[in-house]
Every structure is written in structure tokens, then in C-alpha cells.
Amino acid sequence: MLDEFPQVDLDRIDFSVGHPDPRDRAAALSQPSASRSRSDLQGEAAVRLEISGRVNATERNDYRAITALVRRFAGALGNSGYELVRTELPFDVTSEGTLTGDIGSSTDTREAPRFTVVLLRRLP
């Protein structure tokens, strides 16, 4: 699957098994496809993957392209039997806030924009 996303470099994959932390449960409940209740999620054990990486884009100040690439990557991971519960972009793209972040400043550090994707797979 990584060959479909040549601009993505993975830095770290953290793997754990246990009960999802509160941020993951809250994110899973806010997803439109989340049909489970809060009490169901609190009692379930899950496999948790936290994947951190960088986007090596030629246009590092192209917020839309970077956002689209990270979302496509996260979506592809979510189609692998894991539930996508959280995506952290290198900048804030919420409708409530102003576009912020450190991906294309005038003092370019040549560091690629970083992202984090969190996936869960519920255990029987």
C-alpha cells in the first residue's frame, strides 16, 4: 500500500493492545459511522496503531494538497480492517479556527510536514 503514496515517509508505528484511551473513544464516537454507545467502547479491548510520518511535498505551503494526501492515506489505512479514529495534520483545518501551522513559513527549515493517524481494531 505504501507504494501508492510515495510522498509519505513513515517515522514511527506504535502498536498496543488494551482499552482505547479517552481521546480515541471520543474521536470514534464523533465519527458518523460510529454506531456503538460510549459504554460499549469503554469496556472493549482493541488493537491500537498510531502511525506518525511526514509528507514530502514539493509545495510545502499547499495546505489543500497536503491535507488531501494525508486524508487519502488515512482512508486507505482505514480500509485495511482497522477503524480510523483520529488524524492529526500539521496544521488546523477546522471551520472554527484560522488556518495555522508550521509548514511553509518564510524561514523554511526544509522539514517535511508531519502527521499522525490513529487506528483501532476491536478485539472479540
N, C-alpha and C positions, 0 to 999 in steps of 0.2 A: 504494500500500500504506500510506503514512503516514496516509491519511485513516481507516484502520481503528484507528489508535492516536492519538487526539487529545491524550492526556495526555503523549505523548512528544515532547520537543524535542531535535533533534539539534544538538550543538555542533560536532562535528568528524568528518570522514571522512578517514582516512589510507589511501592506496592505494599498494601497492608490488608489484613483481614480483621474484621471486627464490626462494631456498630458504627454507622456513619456519624461524623461529627455534626454538631448543630448547624453549621453553615451549609453542609451538603444536604441535610434533611430539608432545611428551609429552601434551598435552591431547587431541590427535587419537587417540593410541593408547589412552588411557583410556576413550574413548567405546565403548559396546557395539557400535556399528555399524562400528567401525574394523577392517577385515579385512586391512589392509596390515601388513607387518612393518616394524620400525624401520629396516632398511636400505633398504627401498623409499622410505620417507618422507624419509630423509636425502638421497637422490640426486635427488629430484624438485623441479622448479621449480613455483611456484604463484603465483597472484594472491592477494594478502592485503589484506583490508579490515579496518580497525579503526575501529569506529563508537563514538563517545562521545556521551552525551546525558544528559538529565535527565528525571525523572518528575514532572510537575506534578500531584500527587495532592492532593486536598483534605485527606485524612487522612495526613499525612506520617509518623505513627508506626504506620501499619497495615502492618507488615512483610510479612504474608502477601499482601495485595493488591498491594503494590509488587513483590514477588518474582514473583507470578503474571503481572503485566503485562509485566515485563521478559522473563520466560521465553517468554511468548506472542509478544512482539515478536521475540525472538531466533529462535524456531522458525519464524516467518513468513519471516525473512531466510534461514534455513537451507533453506527450501523453494524458494528462488529460483535453484537451481543451484550454490550455494555450500555448503560443509560448515561447519557451526557447530563451532568448536573450543574456544572459551572464552567464558564470560560472567562478568564481574566485577560483582557487586552492590555497593551502597553499604554493605553490612554482611555479616557472616559468618553463613551459614546451614548450615554443615556440622554433621554429627551429632557430630563430635569436639569442637566448640567451644561456647562460650557465645554467645548472640546478642549481637553487638556492632556498633557502627557509630554514625554521627552523622547520624541522620535525623529524630529527634523529641525532642531534648533540651529541657530547660526553658528554656534560653537560645536560643530559636528564632531562627535567623538569616534565616529566610524563603528560604533557598536550597533548591532542589529536590534530592532525592536523585539522585546521579549513578551512571551505569553505563557499562560498556564491553562491546562484543560484538566478537569476532574471528571472521572467516570466511575460508576458503580455497577456492580453486578450482584444482585440479591442472591443469597445462599438459601437453599431449601431448608 
